[in-house]
Every structure is written in C-alpha cells, then in structure tokens.
Amino acid sequence: MKKIDAEQVRKVAKLSRLDLTDAEVQEFSGQLSAIFKYVEKMNEVDTDGVEPLAHCLGVNNCFRDDVVRQSLGVEKTLANAPERDDEFFKVPKILDDNSGA
Amino acid sequence: MADLEYKVIVGLEIHVHLRTATKMFCGCELAYGQQANSRVCPVCLGLPGALPVMNKKAFEYSVLAGLALNCEIAKFTKWDRKGYYYPDLPKNYQISQYDLPFSEHGYIEIPVEGPQAKKIRITRAHLEEDAGKNTHTSGNYSQVDLNRAGTPLLEIVTEPDMNSGAEVRAMAVELQRIVRYLGISEGDMQKGHMRFEPNINLAITKDGKEYRTPIAEIKNLNSFRALEASVNYEVVRQLDEFERTGKVMVEGSKTTRGWDDAGRQTVLQREKEEASDYRYFPDPDILPVVMTDEWLGEIRGRLCELPLKKQMRYVADYNLSEYDAGVLTGERANAEFFERVVEAGGEPKRVCNLLTQMGLKVANARDCGLAELGLKENDMAKLAKMIEGGDINASAGDRIMQEMMVSDKGPGKIARELNLIQKSDAGELEAFVEAVLAENEKAVEDVRNGGKKSKAARGFLLGQVMQKTKGQANPQVVNQILQEKLKSK
C-alpha cells in the first residue's frame, strides 16, 4: 500500500493545475510515497516540550523603509512574457474570474 | 404563507489598501492610474531569486488599525503562502497570514438608531498583498497589469454581528472614517481602496422551530450602496428560496454570488472544485515579527480620538444634532478645524452652522478641507460671536465668511466695509418704526383690529422698517419696538 495513492496524486495535481497522464500518476505516486516515507523518519524525534518552529533562521523583524525604488520599466517587465498586448501581459481568457486577493 | 419570523445574520470581510508610498514586499511605487506594468520588479513578477522584504510602515499601519479596532496585538506573528492560480499574482501564491495573524479579538462601535452605539466583534485582522488587475477584453484573451500586485492589504474579518443591510453599511462607513482618521488609507472607494464581502444568511423561526438558510457570500463589492443593496436583496431571495424549497444550511451549502449592479440583484457564481483548499504553509522568505511592549506603546501613541467618540462628544458637550456632529466629524481635519475655532471662543452651534453650510459648500466645490479655505480660527470665532451678539445676521455671516476666504481682513472690518452691521440700538430704530407707522395707517389699523389680517399686517410693517434701514436693522429689536408701539397707542 503506497503512502500517496493515485487518487491523492490526482487531487494534488488538480490543485496545482497540472495535467498528468495515468503513467505519470503512477510514477509520482511512487516517488511521493518514497519522499513521504523518508520524511516520516522525523516522527522518531521526541518533540515533547519543543515549540513549533515558524521560521528556520531564528531571525525576526526584518523590514525595509517605505522608500520608492526604481521598477524595471514596462519593456523589461514584459521581456519574458510569452505574449503581450501593448503594455499588458496577454493571457488565455480567464473565464470564471474569481481572482482578487 | 406560513407564519414565520426571521433574523438577518451578516458577517463582513473587508479589504483595505494601506496608504504607503511603496508595495508590501518591494520598493515599487504605489500609483493609481499609471501606465500598465510600469510599477513592477522581480519581486512582483515572482522571478526566481527575488527576495520580498516587508515594508515597516505597512506593518505599523496595520497594528495601528488593530489597536483602533480594540484588537489584541500578537507578540509573535508570521506570514504564510496561500495557493493562488490567477495570472494577476504570478508567484502562484499570495503572501498572507494564516494561523498567527498580527491581531485578533477586537470590536468596532457603529452608530445605530438610538442613543447607544452597537458593538460589532472583530474576529481577526491580518496583513497580506493585493493581486494585480485582470481586464477581460472582447477577444479570446485577458490583459494583466501588475501595478497593483503587492499593494499592502489589510484584511478585517468580523463576527456575524450585523442584522440588517443598514447596519452593514454603517459598519463599512465607520471603518472608512476610522482608517481615514488614522491616516493609514485614503479609503477611496472609486479607486478600490476598500472592498467588501458580506456573508449573509437568515435564522428563520417557523412553527416553533428554527432554521438557518444556506450562507451566501457576495464577492468584491466596492461601494456602500452596492453593499447595502446586495444584503437587502439576499434577505428577500433567501426568504423566498426557503419558502419554496425549505433548503437549510448544511456542510458545503455555502455559495458565492456576485452583485449585478445594473440588474440590482445577486448572481450565483460558478464554483471551482476544492476552491477552499489553499494549502497554506509558512513562507520561508518572510521573517516573523516580534512585537515588543515598547514598540507597541510607540504605535499606540499615534492613535487619535476616533470619529464616533468625537461625534458623540459633540452631541453631548456642544449640544449639536446627531446629523451636524456626523457631518463635522466626517473628516478628521475638518473636525479639528471646528475644534480650534471653538477653542478660540466661538459658540459651537454658531460655528457649526457657519462651517457645515457655507464652509463645506465652498470646500466641497474646491475639493479641499475646511482648514484650506484661508479662514483663520480666531477670525471665525469672532464671526460666530458677532452673530451670537446680534451684530450681524446669519446671512451677513455667510457673506462675511466668503470675504474672509479671500482677504486678510477681520470679520469686524469686513462687516463695516460691506455695511452689514445690524442696527440694534433701540433709540435709533425707534425713529424708523415711528416713521413707518405714520406712513401706513391702514396696516396699523389691521394689526390693532386683530383677526385674520393682523399677522400679515404686522409682517408688512416689519418689512417696511427693514427696507427703510436697508436691511441693517436687527429684526428682533425691531419686532420688540413694533410690539410696544402697537400696544401702547
């Protein structure tokens, strides 16, 4: 029994907007299961009384001042765009637009 | 229709743009209405190797808002990645806060009918980044502008404590006043600085049993009018749906709706499957923030008297009407100008009349505040005193105030130059009254005979005296003299 079965791979792929073939689903199921099993070793560590870690650096309060810095400019910004429409990125039509943060 | 009672239940999510010079995690300028994609850098684009660093001012602004909303400010707060799959945030995630927001458990007081303010509990407030802007063209593609991507965004979530469209609106308006008072956001609805998402359902009591209708969330409302209208529409729609289908709230019954402004209705939006699986995890790029007592105290020092407190104080201390107090406290700078004039000795009600009528009329036309009209606080206090003392009448006060906006002269001098000082000297006015009475025997007769014509005749005589004095007589004094004369003959 694999740790991450085909159904879970399909779910994760869907959430990641990835289109996988059945062969790939099998392949990733195996790989992800191996990774999962490896990471599971961590469960052997006794974590009683240890605070959960929010960040691995142990450094806090890193800020910058609210000072304007030069942006790239329209041309550089769009230089890697697969497609552009004047100064806009051009993307496949967004149908059910639930964008907005 | 069966006998039923219902209660409206609304919770609100509000997004507020913070008024910083730069974005949340990079130094790109925040600018509205600029050339598309002209305020973009590797951080905005999510390019490999780009490292976002937090804007200190944006964080402090958020904490200030949290304090104004009576929230507990976390001693330790961190940022998380939230899965996001639209091209207006090219990283494919939004930097947000999940389990350790910077503030929780607060409340906001809103004005409602009656003498007491109503408390709306705040669940949490956290700090995140806004997305860019997608434009759907007529062609088979969409346009993306990333200028807005990364704008500091304060998200405030309330408990479901509002019980009508009007209360939801009052909450939104109050929050706008607060963020403007604090100077942390322009709160300009036209520019999308505030966006609202109400969660609405009904608690229906029917035949002694209570039912809850499925919750509807209305997305992305950006005007107070649409906010109130959408809530009111949902109430009717959900009642109707319950009566027709009996549908009640169950796991997964929540729907997302949009507001169709032209049709004045909410419209069901197509749901993405598993849309709520955002797969949050701690963002390794952003370091946590530890809040010290000292730092928090420093931020607390930047709080000011909040608008509703001010408004209620104006009513209690200055005897102003709720309406006038609301108008004066609409903008902090206007309220503070009013307070300075009162401090300089102006009677509050007179000062209020001058400022809310002529003052705001001109200020609104010029799109500026009361303090930018060129009026000196001391002179305004003097002007109010002149009206209070009967030296000038109210319309002369407006006239003098207009003049004060364009000249350095004091109100007394202007009043004399424009001949607006009222004659209140009884001896002087008596002569005018005598003359008018002598010239208008018929009217005098009518007054003395009483009856229907008496009142009109009295008014006519007063008018004649005012005319004779070129409108400079104090009508109250003239009235007194008239009364005496008409009685004693």
Interface residues (C-beta under 8 A of the other chain):
Chain A: K11 K14 L15 R17 A54 H55 C56 L57 V59 N60 N61 C62 F63 R64 D65 D66 V67 V68 R69 Q70 S71 L72 G73 V74 T77 L78 E83 D85 D86 E87 F88 F89 K90 V91 P92 K93 I94 D96 D97 N98 S99 G100 A101
Chain B: H15 T20 A21 T22 C26 G27 C28 E29 Q35 A36 N37 S38 R39 V40 C41 P42 L45 V53 M54 N55 K56 K57 A58 F59 F76 K78 G83 Y84 Y85 Y86 P87 D88 L89 Q94 S96 L100 E128 E129 D130 A131 N134 T135 H136 T137 G139 N140 Y141 S142 Q143 V144 D145 L146 L153 R195 K219 N220 T256 Q269 R270 K272 E273 E274 A275 D277 R279 P282 P284 L287 P288 V289 V290
